[in-house]
């Protein structure tokens, strides 16, 4: 970590509006640029203020083009200096430099203008002049070309004009190796990186032009950590600040710690609007015009700029902003009236107000101490100055090469921070106690900071399994550092159950005291730390969706450290928990999640989650049937051939004799036809969705970890607790569509009057009220029970949680009572009883409680509060993370006692255990599911077609744009196709890659040929497409789409045509309600 430090002896420039950077001045005699330092380093010590004032006045008077307001008044000057010294405490450390391209890195502004003049003359017969284009520099090609076309009344579509311009520009002007890069440009970028700064490229030009210009300048794109162009989805280009703010966000740096290097007026305006310092190079317009727009420093060219000047300049510019004007001082001293006839100055009134804020903050800190306990000083510093942001480079080798360069640079600087050793005396799972300096020495190690309640952490586990499979036999290890959020999660038995429940096979340690968390400054779940062979920290990755990042990072690290001879291929010792688990041998169930009952039909439906099946028994527990149990897959079909992946919630539909299933890790809503004996998919396709709106139908509407379902027969809906994105969704039987019903998607405990003002925190249990107007929701991460209004989509608090601070998800415990005075701990299930009261599975307190909705109060019914197994009443009973509830016969309540692998029965305040008779093992062992390392999660949406039923034919890929949209000319929207599944080797496709065409040009065609019998299930053609498209006259956008074309298991001889169609999301009208 670098800390901002003041530099004694550097004269600060206060209200004088002086440039605080080392800037060039143009010599009047020679016409050449000479570099002159406008901030002098005085010889006198700090306390000789008169010498500093004289120097200040001398420099002020010497700056050409600026007028000083401190004209010879030494007292005023001294006041400015003193005020500046008091302002030194602000964080003004330089952490990132953002470069414009044209006129900064490349001598391309005049070249671009000449190419534009050439284009207008050759293609359209218009005699435009180079000066016509000057006012529109830095604003993107749509404005740059379009404004001049408008001036000459040229009637041409802007995309056609851009295409013609790019062709001329690339072929005749910006040819590869043309040497148009400014001297010193590459050197400055490399110097910034050597100084530990992050660097970004931010140009309003289209990516086509940026790539051509950089290639003509011999400047590699991957030299930059982040690169944004005018076609990268930036809504408003310069002079709007959007592109600079986007670059800072991707770099993980606060705008105030960035310096922009620009050459145009719109660029300077954009930088200042973004709250960033801006250094300008006077390569295309005069110093005075740049200063007029607020440039903080002027240089003749980029070769004159030194990294040290940028650092010093930012500190002084930041300090300059902190000074109070005389008008502000006068406003503070004005008298204001207080209640009771008292008066005081506005300054004193603000002091008292601040004192009140301090006392209130103290109260919050004390009352919310549990939430604050997860923060550490180092974690706060890491948030302010992130260790490593996701690198925005092209996929494949280029990304790996960029990571290699990063590691090599890191090694030149000492190799990075050494990760603290694992704490001694903690419990380990799947392995004996490990040491970074012993068993993991010579390995590339991924540390997964997780907590098993966290849905995002669950999303990371399949990625880690794929990484383990991908690098099997290589010196790569994954270690789970379990850092508990809830008190229950600190219990080693609970962690061991989670390791078994989620089939974790890599080593896991119970870091209940969060020693590693605080030692590395981790601040959120999940966080992945990639560690080198000497225990040196290489990268941090926060959040989910980093499988490709990990793959590229590890590939790069193996190459670098392999060449250095630092890798050790000795296997890490293991001792798998699943090979010594006795509980699994004593029960036919494996972590049952939830249940529902058909009381009239004498059937009980059990979600046998980790056996990937639904078990049907009668109400006495006698086996009737099993649905699925064929391993963790998404397969429709009959009861014997279908497959689920850790299903959770189930809801019985008596009217239709159907069962709705929340197929959680398939990210799907399934329906079981209990008459026909078949399973089909209503929504979802096996991939986690990122759609917070919905409105689609069938497999093309993706979901994210649905955890429970509840039938609303009156409204012809089934509601879905969408735990993965903190919303409540609704599937409409009549339309067949599935869409968001309530919640913004933010993880918060926020109650509101409608769906737009309501936010949930991993909702995991649903139950309809007796009158059908409300839905009770177990909002697990806020540890609360809330009610959902089925007319408005709004919500209200019942019990638990923090009703004062919606973002505080750490108010939990075990206390009966009313409202927010009651405390729960990660409840997963609710069920409305016949009398209207609500049974609550208070999962991490290992209890079942009863909520009285009329009083909004909750009381414990059964459970001691400690994990275990015992029948009995009240506190003598023991459970282990009960997850589901349903009404049983004769007023009883059935409980899915998840970690005990049992079904329990509550009757008259006493809990007993239901014996299951004749339930067989699943058809396939859940431990033998293979991981497809090549099947990486899609980057964007997934479009699924009808199944192919013939042995040969064509797939037509259509991209349909609405009026006014089309592909970006020259950007090469492309696709790649591959066959997946057990019979992939027997299917041929051609071409396997190519360019896409939009619908008006006809479809893109892919030819396939396969055998008559497709062995196994889930055989499919997978087509990944990258779409570059524009709205006419507006910004250009980018989207990734995956097309899934499945094969039927039996094919008939012959040929067929299968169409897959997409309309880019940002070009299409929204299908569902925006919340």
N, C-alpha and C positions, 0 to 999 in steps of 0.2 A: 504494500500500500504506500502511496505517496501522499504526503500531507502538504497542504498549502502553507508556505512560510513567507513572512514579510522579508523584504530585502532592504536593510538599513542603508541609508545614504542615497537611495534613488529618489530624485525629486518628483513628488506627485504633482499633478496638474488638476486644480479643483474647478471652480466655477468659470475658469477662463476659457472653457471649450477647446482646450488644446488637445492635439493628437497625442496619445500616450504611447504610440508605437514608434520604433525606429523606422523612419520613413524616408524615401528618396526625395530629393529636390532636383528640379531641372535647372541646370546652370544657364543663366541668361547669355553668357558669353559663348559657350561651346555648343549649346544645344544638346549636350549629352546628359544622361542621368547620372548624378553622383549621390551616393548614399550618405545621409546625414542623420545623426542620432539626435532627435529632438528632446529626449529626456537625458540630461547630463548627470553624471555621477559626481557630486561636489566633493572637494577635498576636505572641507570643514567637517568636524564631528556633528552628530545629530543636534546638540544643544545650541549650535550657532545659527539661530533662526534668521538673523539678519542677512548672513551670507546666502542662505537658501532663498530668502525673499528676493535679494538682488538677482540671483540666478534665474528665479522664476520669472521676474519681470523682463529680464534680458531675453529669455527664450520666447516669452509671449510676444514681445515686440518684433522678434526676428521671424516669426512664422508667417510666410506669405499667404495672403488670401484669407486670413482670419482676423477678426477684430476682438481685442481683449476688453472685457468689462472691468478689469483691475488695472486701470491706466495709471501706473506710477504710484498708487497708494500702497505703501509698504505694509501698513497695518492690515489692510484688506487681504493682501497677499499672504501675510503671516497667518491670518485667520483661516484662509483657504487651506494652507499647508497643515495647520493644526487639526482642522476638521478632517482633512484627508487621513492624517495619521490615526485618528480615532476610528476611521472606517475600515482600517486594514483587516479587522477580524472576520470579514465576510469570506465565504468560500469562493475564491476566484482562481483556483488552480486550473490550469489548462489541462484538459483530458482528451480532447478530440479536435482535429482539424478537418474541415469540410471544404473540398475543392470544387469550384466550378470548372468547366472544361474549356469551352471556346474563349480565347483571349486570356486564359490563365495557364492552362497546361499546353494548349495547342494554339499555334498562330493560324487560326482557322476562321476568324471573323471576316476578314477581307476575302479569303478564299471562298467562304460560304456565300458572301454577297456576289462575287464574280460568277459562281456556279448558278445562283438564282437568276442573275441577269441573263446568263447564257440560256438557261431553261426558258425564261419568258420570251426571249427572242426566237430561239430555235423552234420551240413547240407551239407558241401562240402568236408570234409576230409582234410582240409588245416590246418597245424600246424602254424598258425600265432602267433606272440608274442605281448604282451601288448605294448612293445616299438615301434612296427610298427605303432601304431596309434597316438603316441605322437605328431609328427610334424603336424598333421591335426586337432588337438583340436581347437574347436571354429569356425570351418569352415563349419558346417552343415553335415548332414549324407551322402549326395551324395558324397562329397569329402572325408569325414572321412572313409566311408566304401569302396567307389569306388577306392580310391587310393591304399589301401592295396590289394583289389581284383586284381587290375592291376599289382601290384608287384608280386603276385603269379600266374599270368596268369590265373586267375579264370574267366571262360566264363559264366557270369550270368547277367541277366537284373538287373539293379540297383534297380528297384522297387520291384522285387522279393527278392533281398538281404535285402532291407530295411524291407520288411514285415516279413521275417524270423527273422531278428535282433530284431524288435519291440516285436515280440511274446515272444522271450526268455527274453528280457530285462524286459518286464512288468510282466511276469509270475514267473520269478525266481530270479530277482535281485531288481528291483524297485517296490516291492510289497507295497500296501498301509500300512502306518504306520511303515515303515521300519526304520524311524528315521535317515535318511541320511542328514537331514538339519544341517548346521553348527550352533553351539551355537552362539547366538547373532544376527543371520540373521534377524529373524522376528522382534526382538527388534530394530535393526537399521532402518528397513523400517518404523516401527511405529514412531520412534523418528523423522525421517525426516518429516513425515506427521504432527506430533505434532508441529514441528517447522515451519509449513506453507509451506513446500517444496512439490513439485510434485514428484511423483516417477513412474518409468517405468521399465518394464522388457524387455530386448532385447537380445534374444538368437538365434543363428544360427540354433539350433536344430529344427527338425520338431515339429509341435504342439503336435503330438501324444506323442513324447518323453518328451516334456516340461510338459505336463499335468501329465504324469506318474511320472516324477521326483518330481514335486511339491507335488503331492499326497503322495509320499513316504517320503517326507520331512515335511509333515504337514504344508505346506505353501499354503494358499488359493490364487488362481489366482487373485481374485477380491481385494486383498490387494493393487494391483497396479492400478494406474489411467489409464495406458496404457500398453498393452502387445503385443509385436511383436515377431513372431517366423519365422523360415525359410520357413514356408509354407504360409505366409501371404502376398504374392505378392511382396516381396522385391527382386528386380532384381539381385543385386549383394550382396552377403553375405560377412562377414568379410574375409579378411582385408579391403574390401571396406567400406566406411563410411555410406552406404545407410540406414542400419537399425537404426543407431543412429540418423541420420538426420530425418528419418521418425518419430521416437519416439519424438524428440524435436518439430517437426511440430505439431503432434497430441496434445502434451502438451501445445502448444502455447508459447514456451519458446525459446529464441535465443540460438543457440549452445554455445555461449561464456558464458552463464549463467548456463551451465550444467556441472556436474561431472559424469564421468563414473567409475564404479567399475568393474575391469576385473581381469582375472588370466592368460590369454594366450597372446602370441605374436601377433596373428592376431587381437585379441580384442583390444590390446593397439594401434596397427597400425590403426585400424578402428576409434578409438576414436580420435586420433591425426589428422587423415585425415578429420574428421568431425569438427575440430576446437574446440574440447572440452578438458577440463582437464581430466586426467585419473589417478585414484588411483588403484594400483594393490595389490592383495593379493598373497603372495608367497606360495600358497598351492600346485601347480603342477610343477612349474619351478623355477629356481633360480632368486634372485634379479637382478643379473647382466644381465641376458637375458632380463628381463623386462625393466631395465633401458636402455639397448641398443636400444629398440624399442621406447623409449621416455616417459616411465611412469613418472609421476610427483611425485609420492609417493609410498612407499612400506610398506605394513603391513604383519604381520605373518598370520593373519586370520581376518575375518570380525568382530569378537567380539572386536578387538582392536580399531576399528574405532569409533570416536565420531563425532556427527554432527558439533560441534564447530570447530573441526580440518578441516573439509571439507570447511566450510565457510572461515576460516582464510587462508587456503591453496589456495583457488581459487583466493582470492584477491592478494596474493603475486605472484602466478603464472602469473596472468594477468599483473601485474605490470612489472614482469620480461620480458615479451614479448615486452613491450613498449620501451625498452632501445635501443638506437642507437649504432651501432658498430663503431669503429674508421674508418673503410673503408667507412661507410655511411657519417660520418662527413667530411672526406677528399673529397668525391664526392660533397658534398654541397658547399665546399669552392672553388672549381675549378672555373676559369674564363671562361665565355662564350661570344661569339661575338653577338652584337646586330646590327640592321640596322643603317646605318650612321657612321659606324666605332667605335661605342661605345662598351665598355666592362663592364661587371659587374660579380659578383659571381653568381653561380647557385642559392645560397640561396636567394639573393636579387631579382633575376629574378622570382623565385617562389613567393616571397612576392608580387611583382607587379601583377603577374598573379592572385594570390588570391584576391588582391584588385579589379581587374577587375571582378572576379567572384562575389564578394560581391555587386558591383554596379549593375551587371546584375541581380543578385538575388533580389535586391531591386526593380528594374524595374518590374520584374515578380510579386513580391508581391503586388506592387501597382496596376498594370494593371490587375491582377487576384485576386483582393481583395475579390470578391464575393465567389470564391472557397475557399479561406482561412478562410472566416467567419464561415464555418461550423466546423472548428477545435476548440478544447478547450484544455487547458493544461491537464485537467484530462483525456480527450479522448486520448491524446498522451501517457500519462502514462499507460492507460489501454491497448493500442496497444503493448507497450513494455512489459507489465506484465499483460497478460489477467487474468480476474477475475476467470473464470471457463471455462475449455475446455470440449468438449464432452467426456464423460467417455466411454472408450472402454472396456465394460464388456459384458458378454453374455446377451441375451435378457431374458425377463421374470422376475422371482422373484429375480434372482441374481443381475440384474441391479437395481431393486427397493431397494434391501437390501443395495447395495453399496451407493445409494443416501441417504438412511436413516442414514448410518454411517457418511456420509459427514455432514448431517444436525446436527446430535448429536455432532460431533466434533466441528462444527461451534458454536453451542450453548455453549459448554464448554469454548470457547474463547470469549464469549460475544454476540454471536448471529448475527454478521455481521454488515455491514454498514447500517445506517438508511437512507432510501430513502427520499429525500427532498419532502415536501408537494407540491401538485399541485398548480400552480400559481393562485392567486385570480384575478377575473375580466375577465377571459377568457370565450369564448363561449363553451358550452357543447351541445352534441347531443345524443339523445336516453336516456338521464337521466338528472336530475338536477345536479348542481355542487356537486361533491363528494370530500371527504377528506379521505386520508389514515388513519388518526387518528380517524375517525368517522364512516362513512358508511362502509369502507373497513377494519376496525379493526376486527380482528378475522377471516379474509378471506385469502386464498391463492390467490394472485392476479397476473395475467400475464399482464405486460405492453408491448404493441405492439408499438414500435417506427416505424412509417410508414409515407410515403408520397404518395398520391394517383396516381402520375404519374408513380410510380416505378413498373415494371412488376414483380419483385421479391416479392414486398409487396403484390401484387395481388395473387401470388402463396401461400402466407401464410394464406390468409383469409379463404379458405376452411378448413385448419387445425385448425384454431381457432374456426370455427363453429362446427367442430367435437368435439373439447375439451369442448366447452360449452354444447353440447348435452350429451357428455359422463359423465360429472360431474353435470348434472342438479339436483337441489335440495340439493346440497352439498355446503359448504362454499368456493366456487371457483368463482372468477370473472375475466373477461377480460376487460381491459381498453385500448382503442386505444389512443396513444399519437401522434396526428398528428403533425409532425415536417417537415414543408414545405421545399422543395428544391426550387421550382419556386415561384416567387413573387405572381403569380395568386393563388397559392395553400394556401396562407395565408388568403385568403378571406373566411369568414365563409359561405357565400352562396355557394361558390364552393365546400367547404368541405361537406356541407350538401348534395349537389347533388351527391358527391362521395359516401357518406354514403347510399343514396338511390340507386344509380346505382349499387353498389356492395352488396346490401342487408345486410349491416352491422347492427346488432341488439344490439351489446354491446355498452356501453358508450364510447364516443369519445370526447376528448377535443382538442381545437385549440391552440396548444402551438406554436403560430407563432413566438415568440421571442426565442424559443428553450431553455426555462429555465430548463425544465426537462432533455433535451438532454445534456446540458452542466453540469448540476448538477450531473449527473451520469457518464459523460464522454463517452457518446455514440459517435461512429465514423462512422457508416454506416447504411444504410437501407437494409433490415429490421433488427431490433434487438429486441429480446424478453428478458425482465427481469422478473424473477420469484421472487415475494416478499412474505415474511412471514407474519404472522398475526399481528405482531407489526410494520409493515412497514420496516422490516429488509430484506436487499437484500440477496437472496439465490444463484441465478444463472444468468448468461448472456448466451444467445444463439444468435449467429449472423448468418445471411443468412436464407435460406429456407430449408424445408425438415426436420423439427424437431417435427413432430406430435408425434412420439413414445417417443422421449426424454421428451416432455412436459407431456405426459401421465404418464411416469414412475416417473418424478420429482414430479408432483402433487400428485400422489398416495403415494409416500414416505413422502411428507410434511404433507399430511392429517393424515397419521398414527402417525408420530412423534408428531405433535402439538395436535392431538386429545388425545393422551395419556397424554400430559401435561396440558390438559384442557384449551387450548388457542383459540379454534375455536368458532365462532359465526354463527349460521345458519340463522340469520335474513336476509331476502331477500334484495338485493340492489334495491333501487327505480329506476324505469324506466319510460321513456316517449318517445315511439318510434316515429321517424320522419315519418315513412311511414304511420302512422295513422293520420297524420295531414298535408298531402301533397296535396295541391289543384291542382298543375300542372298536376298530373297524371290523374285527373278526367276530364281535359279539352282537352286531346289529346288521340287518339287511339294508339299512339306510346309511347314507353317507352325507352328513351335514344337510338334513332336510330344511328347506327355507320357509315355505309357507304351505297353506292348505285351503281347501274349500270343501263343503259338504253338500250333497244332495240328500236332504233329510227324507223327502218323500220317496226317493228311489233307493234308499239304503246304500248310498255310495259315499266314500271318502276319497278325495283326490289329493295326493301328497306330492309336492314338488321335491323329489329326491335329487337335490341340486347337484351334488358332486358325482352322482352316478349318471347324470345327464339324461334323466328320464322323469316321467310322471307315473307314479304307482297308484293304482286303484284298488281299494279294499272295500269291504262292506263296513258298516259302522261299528261292528265288533272287532275289526282288524283282520278279517280273513281275506286273503289275496283273491283279487278278481282278474286283474290284467296289468300289464306294464306297457307304456307308450314310449318308444325310443329305447334309450340305454345302449346306443351303438357308438359311443364315444362322442367327443366334443366336435360336432359338425352341425351345419345347417342343411338339413335334407328333408324335403317334403315326401309324403308317401303314406303307406299304411302303418299300422302300429308296429309291425315287425321291422320295417326298413327305415323309418323316419329317424331323425336325430335332432337333439337339442344341445345347448352348451350352457351349463349351469343355470337352468331355469329357476325363477323365484316365484313371483306371484301367480296365482291361478284364480279364475272366477267362473263359476258355473252359471250357464244360461238355461234355466228350466224350460223356457218357451221353445227354444230351438234345439234343446238337448245337445248343447255345445259347451266346450271348455276353452276359455281364453287364457293364454299363457304368456307371461312376461319372460321371454327367452333372453335372459340378461346378457350373457357374454356373446350371444349371436346378435345383440342389438336389434332384436326383432319382436314383433307381436305375432304370435301364432294362434291358430284356432284348431281345436280338435273336434271333429265330427264324430260324436259318440255313437251315432247310428250307423254311418257308413264305415267307421273304423279308419279314418284318414286324418292326416295332419297337413295343413297348408299355412302359408305365410300371408298375413294381412298387411304388414309393413316391415321394412328393414331387409337388409341383404347380407348380414354377417360382418359388415364394416361399421365401425363407430362413426356416427354422423356428426356434423358440425352445424346443422340447420336448426336455428332457434325459432323458426316461424312455421315451417311445415305447410301442409295443404296438398301434398302429393298423394298418390295412390300406390298400393302394392309395394313391391320391392324397391321401386324407385324413390320411395320416401324413407330416408335413412333415420334411424333412432340412435340414442346413446344411453346404454345401460338402463333399460327399463327394469324397475325393481318390483313393482306391484301393479295389479290391475283390479278394477272394481266395476261391476256391471251396473248401469243405470237403465233398467228395463223400460221405465217410463219415458225416457228421452231417446231411447234407441241408441245409446252410446256405451262404449267401454272407456273408462278413464285410465290413464297410464301415469304412474309415478316415475317420471324420467329423472332418475337419480344422477345420471351422467352429466346432465346440463341444468339441473336444479329448476325443473319446471314440472307442471302437470299438463299432460297432453290428453287429447280426446280422439278416439276413433269413431267415426259416424257410420252406422250400419247402412243408412240409406244411400249416401254418396260414395261410400268406400274410401273416403279421404281420412287422413290422420294429420292433426295439426295441434299446435300449442293452444292450450286453453287458459293457463294462468302462469305468470312469472316472467320476469325479464331475462332470466338466464344468469343473472349475477348470484353468487352464493352469499345470501344474506337472510337474516330473520326479519323481514320487512313486511308488515301488514298494510294493506291498502284497500281502497274502495273498489278497485277494479283490477283487471289483469295487468294493466300497464304500471300500476303503482305497487305491485306485489312482487316479492322475491322470496324464493325458497332456498333451503340449504340441504341438499341431498334428500329429498322426500323419498321415504322407503316403505310406507304402509298407508293403505287407503281403506276407509269403511264408510258406507253411506248411512246417513241418519235415518231414523224410522220414518220421518215424513218425506224423505227424499229431496229435501231442499239444501242440505249441507253435506259436505264430505269431510270426515275427520282424517287428518293427515299426521302421520308420525314423521316429523321433520328432523331427521336423525342428527345431522351435524350441528343444529342449533339446540339439540336436546330439549325439544318442545313438542307439544301436541297443539295443532292449530286447526281451525275449521275453514273450509273453502266454500264460498257462496257459489252455487251452481248456476245462478242467474247472471251474476256480474263478473265472476272470476276473481273477486277480491277475497281477502282473508282476514281472520281475527285470531287473536291469541287465546288459548285456553289455559294451559299450564306450562311452566318451565320456560327456559330461555331468558334472554335479556331483552325486555321490551323498551329499554331506554336507548341502547346502541345496537342498531341492526347488524353492524359488522362484527359484534362480539359473539363469536361462536364458541366461547370458552366458559360460559356460565353453565356448569353442570355439577351434579352431585346426587345425593340420595336423601330427599327430604319431602315428606308428605306436607300438603297444605294447599293453599289457593293461589291462583295466578302465577306471577313470576316468583313468588316466595317459594313455591314448590320447585324441587330440583329433580331432574331426570338425567340419565346418562345414555345417550345414543339409542333412543327407542327405535325399534324397527317394525313393530306391528301394532295395529289397532283393530278392534272389532266391536261393533255396536251389538249389545245384547238385546234380548227380547223386551226388557224394561226400559230401553233407551239409554242406559248407561254404557260407557265405553271401556272395554278392557284394553289395557296397554301392556305390550311386551316391552318392559324397560330393560332392554337387552344387556347393557353393560353393568347394570346393577343386579342382574340375574334374578329378576323379580317379575311378577305379573301384578299390575296395579289396576284400580278402578277409578275412572274419571266420571264425576258427576257434572254433566254439562250445565245443569241449572245453576250450579254454584261455582263452576269452573274451579273445582277442587279435586285433588287426587289423593288416594290412600292405598297403601300396600295391601295386597291380598295374600299372596304366597311368595316365599323366597326369603332366604336369610340375608341376602346381600353379598354372599360369598359364593364363588363358583363351586359347583359340586353336583352330587346326585343324591336325592333322598325324597321319598314320598312323605306326606304329612300335611299339616295345616300351618298357616301363618309362617312365623320365622323358623320353624323346624324343617320346612321343606327346602330343597335345594335344586337349582336349575343351572344351566350353563349357556348363557347367551341365547335365550329364547327369541326366535325371529318372526314367528307367525302365529296367528290365532284364527279360529273359526268357530261358529256356533255348532254345538253337537246336539245329540238327542236329549230329551228330558231336561232342557234348560242348562245343560253342561256347556263348558267352553273347552275346546281342544287346543293344545299348545304344541307347536313345533319346537322342541327343545334342541336347538340346532347342534350345539357342540357336544351334547350327550347322545346325538344320533337316535333320538327317541321321540315318540308321540306321547304326550301327557294329557291327562283329563282332569279338569277342575270341576268339582261338583260339591255344592254346599260348603264352599270355603276350604275344601281339602283337595290336594293334588295326588293323583295316582298315575301309574304308567300303563299305557295300552299295549297289550301284547299283540304283535303282528304275526300272523300265522301263514306260513306257506309262501312268503315273499321270496322270489328267487334272486340270484345275483343278476346284475345287468348283462345284456347280451355280449358286450365287449368290455374289457377291463378299462376303467377310466384312466388308469396309469399308463396305458400303452398308446395314448394319442400321440401321433407324430407331429412335429413342428415343421411347417413348410417355410424354410428360411428365405426362399425366393419370393414369397408372397408378402411383400411389404405393404403396409396400409396405404390406401390411396391418399394423395395430397389434396384432392378435391372431392366433388360429389361423384356418386356412382350411378350409372344408368344401366338397368338390367333389361334384357329383351326376353321374348318368348324362347323356349328351347328349340334348338335345331333337331329336326327329326329325320333328316336324310344324310346319306353318306358323303355327299359333295354339294357344292353350291357356292354362293357368294354372300358376304356380309356387306351391306351398304351402310356406310357411316355418313349421316347427314347432320350438318351444323346449320340450324335455321336461325336467321337473324330477323328481328322485326324491322320495320321501316326505319331507315336512318342509321342502321348499324351494319358493319361489315368487317372482314378481316383487315388487319393492319398490313398495308402493302410493304413487301420486303422483309417482314418479320419472320416469315417461314413458320407458320403454324403447322405442327407435325404430329405424327402418331408413331407408336411402336406396338406391335402385337406379339403375343406369346400364348402358347397352349398350356393350360394348367390341369392338374388332376392325374389320377392313376394311369390313364391311357394316353397321356400327352405325347409319348414317343411314337404313337401310331397315327397321329394326326399331323398333316402338313398344311401350312398356310403360306400364301404369297400375295403381296409382298409383306415382309415382317416390319417394315418401317416405310415412312414416306411423308409427303406433304398432304395437308387437308384442303379440301375445296368446299366452299359454302353452297347452299342448296341451289342457287340460281345457276351454278356451273355444273350441276349434277353431283351425285354422291361420290365419295371415295370408296372404292371397291376392294375387298380382300377375299381371295379365293381359298376355299378349304377342301380337304379330302380326308376321310377317316374310315375306320372299319365299321362293319354292321353292328358289332356288339362292343359297347363301351364298358370295359371292366370297371367295376366300382362306381362310386357316385362323385358328384361335384367335378366332372370334367367340363371344361369351359375354355372359350377363347377370351383372353383378356386384352383389351385395347386401351392403352394410356395415351391421352391426347393433351397437347399443350396449345391453348388457343390465345392468339394475340388479336384483339379486335378493338374497334373504335366506334364511338358515336360521332356522326358527322358534325364537324365543327366544334367538337368537344374533346375531352381527354380520351386517351387510349388505355385499354385495360388488358388484364391477363387472367386466365383461368385454366385450371387443370381438371380434366374429366376422365373418369375410368368407365369404359363400356364392358359389361360382363355379358357374354353370349353363351348360355349353358347348352350342353348336349343332353338329349334324352338318353336313357340307358340302352335302349334298342333303337337302331336306325334302319330305315328302309332304303333300298337301293333307289338312286335317283338324285335329282338336283333340286335345290330350292334357293330362294333369296330371303335373307333375314335382314330387316332394317333396324338400325339403332339411331335414334334421333335425340339431339340435345339443343336446347336454346341456352346460351350462356346466362348464368344466374343474374348477373348485374345488367343484362340487357332485357330480361324478361320481367313482366309485372309480377308482384308478389302473389303467391298462391294462397297464403294463409294470413291470419291477422298479425299485424306487426305489434309487438309489445315492448 
